């Protein structure tokens, strides 16, 4: 059973979404915890507050629902190529996140 407000709305509103409000509460709480740990307002806390305000503004101004514009300039999304790539794999075996056990790295 769906609760009221579960449906996606297509109408535009100036009010921020619940998701936006939740992210701002999280960011404000992080700055508050840093302030308590610092004991006094410091320059790094001012920098963190500037970051919080700027990300809040960007998050409010950029809609989640706007489609991405294709780089081809035609406005249509580009489809991925189905042709196999002749380029070698960019990542080493194992995904490249962690070197394989026992592997030795050498520099040229």
Secondary structure, DSSP 8 states (H G I E B T S, - for coil): ---TT-S---S--SS--HHHHHHHHHHHHHHHHHHHHHSS--HHHHHHHHHHHHHHHHHHHS-TT-----TTSSSS------S---S--SS-TT-SSS--TT------
